[in-house]
């Protein structure tokens, strides 16, 4: 089975301020972008389930001219708080990268 990571040149996560997290998918080409950008695969509900956040707080930005998808949502813990285990949110991309993608028939 193909994963989102297989379709990308890079998947990354980072802080978008101390209270928000941003995930970015840099798709390798236009066909990969079309597959990943399909709302049946990647939508607010999918992200909410992967990251245990409220679906209504997820912001999803599809940028077809760059073959990029950006996703933002509130961090579960603010940056630097007592129980923050990933100060820079650099490891939060893993669940998204491992999301399985159904390849269309050739």
HUFENFEN-V250430 format. One record per residue. SS is DSSP state (@ for helix, = for strand, . for the rest). PSI is psi in radians with two decimals (none if undefined). Layout:
# HUFENFEN-V250430
ss=SS psi=PSI
ss=SS psi=PSI
This chain:
# HUFENFEN-V250430
ss=. psi=2.45
ss== psi=2.53
ss== psi=2.90
ss=@ psi=-0.65
ss=@ psi=-0.60
ss=@ psi=-0.41
ss=@ psi=-0.06
ss== psi=2.85
ss== psi=-0.42
ss== psi=2.47
ss== psi=2.22
ss== psi=2.84
ss== psi=2.65
ss== psi=2.88
ss== psi=2.55
ss=. psi=1.09
ss=. psi=3.08
ss=. psi=-0.17
ss=. psi=-0.08
ss== psi=2.67
ss== psi=2.44
ss== psi=2.35
ss== psi=2.49
ss== psi=2.33
ss== psi=2.09
ss== psi=1.73
ss== psi=2.54
ss=. psi=-0.47
ss=. psi=3.12
ss=@ psi=-0.74
ss=@ psi=-0.69
ss=@ psi=-0.70
ss=@ psi=-0.80
ss=@ psi=-0.70
ss=@ psi=-0.82
ss=@ psi=-0.57
ss=@ psi=-0.11
ss=. psi=2.10
ss=. psi=-0.33
ss=. psi=-0.42
ss=. psi=-0.96
ss=. psi=1.90
ss=. psi=3.10
ss=@ psi=-0.64
ss=@ psi=-0.72
ss=@ psi=-0.81
ss=@ psi=-0.74
ss=@ psi=-0.73
ss=@ psi=-0.72
ss=@ psi=-0.64
ss=@ psi=0.13
ss=. psi=0.87
ss=. psi=2.89
ss=. psi=2.18
ss=@ psi=-0.61
ss=@ psi=-0.21
ss=@ psi=-0.13
ss=. psi=2.28
ss== psi=2.19
ss== psi=2.22
ss== psi=2.04
ss== psi=2.21
ss== psi=1.47
ss=. psi=-0.53
ss=. psi=-0.36
ss=. psi=-0.04
ss=. psi=0.80
ss== psi=2.50
ss== psi=2.22
ss== psi=2.46
ss== psi=2.31
ss== psi=2.56
ss== psi=2.82
ss== psi=2.43
ss=. psi=2.50
ss=. psi=-0.51
ss=. psi=2.42
ss=. psi=2.64
ss=. psi=2.27
ss=. psi=0.02
ss=. psi=2.94
ss=. psi=-0.73
ss=. psi=0.25
ss=. psi=2.08
ss=. psi=-0.05
ss=. psi=1.42
ss=. psi=-0.66
ss=. psi=0.08
ss=. psi=0.46
ss=. psi=-0.22
ss=. psi=0.09
ss=. psi=-0.12
ss=. psi=-0.25
ss=@ psi=-0.89
ss=@ psi=-0.66
ss=@ psi=-0.77
ss=@ psi=-0.56
ss=. psi=-0.03
ss=. psi=2.23
ss== psi=2.49
ss== psi=2.26
ss=. psi=2.04
ss=. psi=2.38
ss=. psi=2.66
ss=. psi=2.52
ss=. psi=none
